Each structure stands twice: as C-alpha cells, then as structure tokens.
C-alpha cells in the first residue's frame, strides 16, 4: 500500500491578529492604508510609485535571499525575513466606476477607481502579484501602474483582497510564491517558520494520532509542491505554491487500505479543527505506507 491521496483543505478563518491589522490598515484602501478613490495615476512623472530617491531597483537583501535559495545555501524563511523590511511594487490598473450622462446625452466616466491586479493560482486560489523592480512589473503588464509599498503592507492588501498567496516577480527569471501562513506572518511582521520545519507541529500530530494502534508512525516533511523551478528549469528548494507539508503514515502489516484511509481521515479532520495546525499549514498531502508482512 503506497498511495498519496489529496487531502481536502477546509476553509480557514482569519486569525485575530490579522483581523486587527486589517482593521487598522483599512480594507477599502491600498497597501499604505489610503483610499484608491479619486486618484489619478496617469501622466508623465507621476511620483506615486516612488519612495524618496527610489531608483525602482530590487531590494538588495531580497535579491541576496533569493540567490541563496536558488544556490541551496538559504531557505524560504530567509526570503520571508528579507521581505519584512523590503520595498516592493504592486500593480494597479484603472477600472470603470459609475457612468453619468453629459448634457448632450453621451455617457462619460463619473469616476475611475484604481484596482490591484490579482491573479488565479493553478489550484484556484487568488494571488497578489508583487514585484522587486519596476522593470519586471512593466514587462509583465505594460499597462499597469507600479505603486511602491513595504512588503508587509502588500501582504495586508492580499489578505483584504482575499488572496492567500503573494507571487513575487511572476514571469521573471525566478518566481517565488509566498504561501498563506507566510503571507499572514508577513502582514503581522513576525518571523515565519515553514510548517515542514516547525517542530511544534509534530506534537499536535502526535496528539491527533493517539489511540490508533494500527498507526505505527507519522513523519512530517516538505510537500512535493514546496520546490519550484527557475526559467532555465533548474530545481529550487522553495518558492513553490504547494502542497506544503507531507504527512507520511506508516501502518502495521495487515492493516487494510480501507482501515488506513479511515484512520487517516479521522486524523486529518482532527488536525484541520486544531487552530494552531490550521493556521500554520497552508496545504497538506498524505502518503500511506505499510510495513512488510
């Protein structure tokens, strides 16, 4: 018996600290907590995408962290740590608001709001693209306007827009996906430990598996979706959209597949209703093994 069923993910509610942070920033606003309404991002020399003396280039710490990840000398948590203090760019476009009739009977734009561009991940979830440079944003979407924000503010905007993922530099030489737990902790500006490195989760799994004699062992490790590839198809040990965490269940010899699946379902249900586990784990895959007879 060696199967890898895809475990359904329950809908998660936002933790209290994220709700509080959203309330502070304002959900009807941009990443800096300011309303989009009434803004004009058109015209030459528009400064909204620039910080003081901002050259539009990549943050040095983020660049170094991404290079380390690709070289195998760093990990996802280092990229997250670099983003905590980094300026990134979000992409906005004008969208038609209300229409009004002119005195001559023609329709005209009563107002045009600015909207964050969102994309849909392969698993159907919404994602917010962010960029390390203006050049990469404009190469990805020539009609979009870059707006500079600190990455934690971008993470707050992602949560307020119900996007569970931040996608860093889509369409570039290397695209890094920050999954939901990383997005939430970035929004709160606290450190993030990926679930497959989080030792506290092992204790939660042990509690959830108590009482099942047929289950000999559960091992935690990175899911197959943690890794990614760059534009040259080189493997990178991080930056993937998931599945993030793998649970490998080893059952005693003679355990039927039906029984193994029943136990696995019970354990998964218990874990999914454990707030600490549900908040820390973005996506889960399960493998079922049995010992030789």
Helices and strands as residue ranges (DSSP letters): E 2-3, H 16-25, H 60-71, H 76-83, E 87-96, E 99-101, E 107-109, E 112-116, E 118-120, E 126-131, H 134-140, E 145-150, H 151-160, E 165-168, E 176-178, H 180-188, G 195-197, H 200-208, E 215-222, E 228-229, E 235-236, E 245-251, H 257-272, H 275-280, E 284-290
